């Protein structure tokens, strides 16, 4: 997959293309369905997205906390067969373009769009002046087809990034997984902890997440991947403040349940599969250790079931 970080990087020979436009935070099942429909003979499937999120520039006090890092989004695009991404730096200058200027300069002039797939509620251009009808009119003028995509529902509930975000912050990660079409995951560097786990309970990997949206405090069944290699382990993860040790700062501590060979990973991605229990304070570190081992037994049983179903 080729990543262009400005229109100037796109070669004049690029295209023709089939394009979808959006922020795609979470890359949920609805987004994935749109991307699969981009595959059209003779057209390069392209995602046009923005960094930072437009709200961070136009209304920072209302900007959502993002579910995914940009690296995660790009990996998700590639997994759905996207061949090129135009990652536009969002600025007030870009926001000032009229709908026709955006179409002429970016969709047609840069990407040579012949097919554009967007949601029925798509808005674009200065002060969101353009809608799907505007895009259809401009498509007839500039020679591309517009295909609107109806909202996708799951169990009579509309799938959206805001809904997934709410589920994650409530700890309902299993339901979030179903809406995403993949596990919700945090990624970042492994950082040094205070050494409490290795001395008094069980050794863990401590994650400093790059993601903005975090699950609520609690214990989760997870799967942990070393970003710099192919290593991956079943795991159990605690998100919280370590009340047994009077902790003050939020920590994300992962206990690996599989064999650990080689050096400790420097960067990890932790995939959240199921909520186990709320975080609580124990009378002694030994009581906490016993509970962690009970939680691990729950996690091992779930991992075996998922493996048996061929889910990884």
C-alpha positions as CSV (number, residue, x, y, z in Angstrom):
1,X,0.0,0.0,0.0
2,X,1.3,3.4,-1.0
3,X,0.9,6.3,1.4
4,X,0.9,9.9,0.1
5,X,1.1,12.6,2.7
6,X,0.3,15.5,0.5
7,X,-1.2,16.0,-3.0
8,X,2.3,17.0,-4.2
9,X,3.5,13.4,-3.5
10,X,0.9,11.9,-5.9
11,X,2.5,11.3,-9.3
12,X,0.8,12.8,-12.4
13,X,0.4,9.3,-13.8
14,X,-1.6,8.1,-10.8
15,X,-5.1,6.7,-11.4
16,X,-7.8,6.3,-12.4
17,X,-9.1,5.5,-8.9
18,X,-12.1,4.5,-6.8
19,X,-12.1,6.7,-3.7
20,X,-13.7,6.8,-0.3
21,X,-13.4,9.8,2.0
22,X,-13.6,10.1,5.8
23,X,-11.8,10.0,9.1
24,X,-12.4,6.3,9.6
25,X,-11.6,6.3,13.3
26,X,-11.9,2.8,14.6
27,X,-12.2,1.4,11.0
28,X,-15.5,-0.3,12.0
29,X,-17.5,-2.9,10.1
30,X,-19.3,-0.1,8.2
31,X,-16.0,1.4,7.0
32,X,-14.7,-2.0,6.0
33,X,-17.8,-2.7,3.9
34,X,-17.3,0.5,2.0
35,X,-13.6,-0.3,1.4
36,X,-14.5,-3.7,0.0
37,X,-16.9,-2.1,-2.5
38,X,-14.1,0.1,-3.8
39,X,-12.6,-2.9,-5.8
40,X,-13.6,-2.1,-9.3
41,X,-11.9,-3.3,-12.5
42,X,-9.3,-0.8,-13.8
43,X,-9.5,1.5,-10.7
44,X,-7.1,1.8,-7.9
45,X,-8.9,1.6,-4.5
46,X,-8.0,4.7,-2.5
47,X,-8.7,6.0,1.0
48,X,-8.7,9.8,1.4
49,X,-8.4,10.7,5.1
50,X,-7.1,13.5,7.3
51,X,-4.5,14.1,10.0
52,X,-5.2,15.6,12.5
53,X,-8.9,14.9,12.8
54,X,-10.7,18.0,11.4
55,X,-12.4,18.7,14.7
56,X,-9.0,19.2,16.4
57,X,-8.4,22.2,14.1
58,X,-12.0,23.6,13.8
59,X,-13.4,22.8,17.2
60,X,-10.8,21.4,19.5
61,X,-13.0,21.5,22.6
62,X,-15.4,19.1,20.8
63,X,-12.8,16.9,19.2
64,X,-13.4,13.2,19.9
65,X,-10.8,11.0,21.6
66,X,-9.6,8.8,18.9
67,X,-10.0,5.0,19.0
68,X,-7.0,4.3,16.8
69,X,-3.5,5.6,16.1
70,X,-2.7,6.5,12.6
71,X,-0.5,3.4,12.3
72,X,-3.4,1.2,13.3
73,X,-5.7,2.8,10.8
74,X,-3.2,2.4,8.0
75,X,-2.8,-1.3,8.8
76,X,-6.6,-1.7,8.8
77,X,-6.8,0.0,5.4
78,X,-4.2,-2.3,3.9
79,X,-5.9,-5.4,5.4
80,X,-9.1,-4.5,3.4
81,X,-7.2,-4.3,0.1
82,X,-6.7,-0.6,-0.1
83,X,-3.8,0.1,-2.5
84,X,-3.2,3.8,-1.8
85,X,-3.9,6.3,0.9
86,X,-3.9,10.1,0.6
87,X,-3.3,11.3,4.1
88,X,-4.1,15.0,3.9
89,X,-2.7,17.4,6.5
90,X,-5.9,19.1,7.8
91,X,-5.6,22.8,8.1
92,X,-7.7,26.0,8.0
93,X,-6.7,26.4,4.3
94,X,-8.0,23.0,3.4
95,X,-11.2,23.7,5.4
96,X,-11.7,26.9,3.4
97,X,-12.0,25.1,0.0
98,X,-15.4,25.2,-1.5
99,X,-17.0,21.8,-2.4
100,X,-16.1,22.4,-6.1
101,X,-12.5,23.4,-5.3
102,X,-12.1,20.3,-3.2
103,X,-13.5,18.1,-6.0
104,X,-11.5,19.8,-8.7
105,X,-8.2,20.0,-6.9
106,X,-8.1,16.8,-4.8
107,X,-10.6,14.2,-6.2
108,X,-10.1,14.9,-9.9
109,X,-6.9,16.8,-10.2
110,X,-4.8,14.6,-7.8
111,X,-6.5,11.2,-7.6
112,X,-8.2,11.0,-11.0
113,X,-11.4,9.7,-9.3
114,X,-13.8,7.8,-11.4
115,X,-15.9,6.3,-8.6
116,X,-16.5,7.9,-5.1
117,X,-18.1,5.9,-2.3
118,X,-19.3,7.8,0.8
119,X,-22.0,7.6,3.4
120,X,-25.4,9.1,2.7
121,X,-24.8,11.8,5.4
122,X,-21.4,12.8,3.9
123,X,-20.6,16.6,4.1
124,X,-17.6,18.4,2.7
125,X,-16.2,21.8,1.7
126,X,-16.2,25.1,3.5
127,X,-18.5,25.0,6.5
128,X,-19.7,21.6,5.3
129,X,-21.6,23.3,2.5
130,X,-21.5,20.2,0.2
131,X,-23.6,17.1,0.7
132,X,-24.3,13.9,-1.3
133,X,-26.4,15.8,-3.9
134,X,-23.6,18.4,-4.3
135,X,-21.2,15.6,-4.9
136,X,-23.5,13.9,-7.5
137,X,-23.8,17.2,-9.4
138,X,-20.0,17.7,-9.4
139,X,-19.6,14.1,-10.4
140,X,-21.6,14.6,-13.5
141,X,-19.6,17.8,-14.3
142,X,-16.2,16.2,-13.7
143,X,-16.7,12.7,-14.9
144,X,-17.0,10.4,-11.8
145,X,-19.8,8.3,-10.4
146,X,-21.0,8.7,-6.9
147,X,-22.3,5.7,-4.9
148,X,-23.8,6.5,-1.5
149,X,-23.6,3.9,1.2
150,X,-26.5,3.5,3.6
151,X,-25.7,3.3,7.4
152,X,-25.0,-0.3,8.5
153,X,-26.8,-1.7,11.5
154,X,-25.9,-4.6,13.8
155,X,-28.7,-6.0,16.0
156,X,-30.9,-3.0,15.1
157,X,-28.2,-0.5,16.2
158,X,-26.3,1.8,13.9
159,X,-22.6,1.1,13.7
160,X,-20.6,4.3,14.2
161,X,-17.2,5.4,15.7
162,X,-19.0,7.3,18.4
163,X,-21.0,4.2,19.4
164,X,-17.8,2.1,19.5
165,X,-16.1,4.8,21.6
166,X,-18.9,4.7,24.1
167,X,-18.8,0.9,24.3
168,X,-15.0,0.8,24.9
169,X,-15.2,3.5,27.7
170,X,-18.0,1.4,29.4
171,X,-15.8,-1.7,29.2
172,X,-18.1,-3.5,26.7
173,X,-15.2,-4.5,24.5
174,X,-16.8,-7.7,23.2
175,X,-19.6,-5.6,21.7
176,X,-17.1,-3.1,20.4
177,X,-15.3,-6.0,18.7
178,X,-18.4,-7.0,16.9
179,X,-19.0,-3.5,15.6
180,X,-15.4,-3.0,14.6
181,X,-15.1,-6.4,12.9
182,X,-11.8,-6.8,14.8
183,X,-10.7,-6.4,18.4
184,X,-10.3,-2.9,19.9
185,X,-6.6,-2.5,20.5
186,X,-4.2,-0.2,22.3
187,X,-0.6,0.2,21.1
188,X,2.5,1.9,22.4
189,X,5.8,1.5,24.1
190,X,6.6,-0.9,26.9
191,X,7.7,1.2,29.9
192,X,9.3,0.4,33.2
193,X,6.9,0.0,36.0
194,X,7.6,0.3,39.7
195,X,8.6,-3.4,40.0
196,X,5.7,-4.2,42.3
197,X,4.3,-7.0,40.1
198,X,7.6,-8.9,39.7
199,X,8.2,-8.8,43.4
200,X,4.8,-9.2,45.0
201,X,2.2,-10.5,42.4
202,X,3.1,-11.5,38.8
203,X,5.4,-9.9,36.3
204,X,3.7,-7.7,33.7
205,X,4.4,-5.6,30.6
206,X,3.4,-2.0,31.2
207,X,2.0,-0.2,28.2
208,X,2.2,3.5,27.6
209,X,-0.7,3.8,25.0
210,X,-0.7,6.2,22.1
211,X,-4.4,5.8,21.7
212,X,-6.7,8.5,23.1
213,X,-9.7,6.3,24.0
214,X,-9.1,3.9,26.8
215,X,-11.3,1.1,28.3
216,X,-12.8,1.7,31.7
217,X,-10.8,0.4,34.7
218,X,-11.0,-3.3,35.1
219,X,-9.5,-6.7,34.1
220,X,-9.8,-7.9,30.5
221,X,-9.0,-11.0,28.5
222,X,-6.5,-9.8,25.8
223,X,-4.1,-10.9,23.2
224,X,-0.7,-9.1,23.0
225,X,1.4,-8.7,19.9
226,X,5.0,-7.6,19.6
227,X,4.9,-4.9,17.0
228,X,8.5,-5.4,15.9
229,X,8.2,-9.1,15.3
230,X,5.7,-11.9,14.7
231,X,5.4,-12.9,18.3
232,X,1.9,-12.9,19.9
233,X,0.6,-14.2,23.2
234,X,-2.7,-14.8,24.9
235,X,-2.8,-12.5,27.9
236,X,-4.8,-10.8,30.6
237,X,-4.7,-7.1,31.2
238,X,-5.5,-4.7,34.1
239,X,-6.4,-1.1,33.3
240,X,-6.5,0.9,36.5
241,X,-4.8,2.6,39.4
242,X,-3.5,-0.4,41.4
243,X,-5.7,0.4,44.5
244,X,-4.1,-2.5,46.5
245,X,-0.8,-0.4,46.4
246,X,-2.5,3.0,46.7
247,X,-1.7,3.9,43.1
248,X,-2.4,7.4,41.8
249,X,-1.7,7.1,38.1
250,X,-3.5,5.0,35.5
251,X,-1.5,1.9,34.4
252,X,-2.1,-0.7,31.7
253,X,-0.4,-3.9,32.9
254,X,-0.5,-7.1,30.8
255,X,0.3,-10.6,32.1
256,X,1.4,-12.9,29.3
257,X,-0.2,-16.4,29.5
258,X,2.0,-18.1,26.8
259,X,5.7,-19.1,26.6
260,X,8.0,-16.1,26.6
261,X,11.2,-16.5,24.6
262,X,13.8,-14.0,23.6
263,X,14.1,-10.4,24.6
264,X,11.3,-8.3,26.1
265,X,9.2,-6.5,23.4
266,X,9.8,-2.7,23.1
267,X,6.4,-1.9,21.5
268,X,3.2,-3.9,21.8
269,X,-0.4,-3.9,20.7
270,X,-2.9,-5.2,23.2
271,X,-6.2,-6.5,21.8
272,X,-9.1,-6.4,24.2
273,X,-11.4,-9.4,23.8
274,X,-13.6,-9.6,26.9
275,X,-14.3,-7.9,30.2
276,X,-13.6,-10.0,33.3
277,X,-14.2,-7.9,36.4
278,X,-13.9,-4.4,37.9
279,X,-10.7,-3.4,39.5
280,X,-10.9,-3.6,43.3
281,X,-8.6,-3.2,46.3
282,X,-7.4,-6.4,48.1
283,X,-6.3,-6.7,51.7
284,X,-2.8,-8.0,50.8
285,X,-0.6,-8.5,47.7
286,X,-1.0,-12.2,48.2
287,X,-4.8,-12.0,47.9
288,X,-4.3,-9.9,44.7
289,X,-1.9,-12.5,43.3
290,X,-4.4,-15.3,43.9
291,X,-7.1,-13.3,42.2
292,X,-4.8,-12.7,39.2
293,X,-4.3,-16.4,38.9
294,X,-8.0,-17.0,39.0
295,X,-8.5,-14.3,36.3
296,X,-5.8,-16.0,34.2
297,X,-7.7,-19.3,34.4
298,X,-10.8,-17.5,33.0
299,X,-8.7,-16.0,30.3
300,X,-7.0,-19.3,29.3
301,X,-10.4,-21.0,28.9
302,X,-11.7,-18.1,26.7
303,X,-8.5,-18.2,24.6
304,X,-8.8,-21.9,24.1
305,X,-12.4,-21.5,22.9
306,X,-11.5,-18.7,20.5
307,X,-8.6,-20.7,19.1
308,X,-10.9,-23.7,18.6
309,X,-13.2,-21.5,16.6
310,X,-10.3,-20.5,14.4
311,X,-10.5,-16.8,15.4
312,X,-6.7,-16.7,15.7
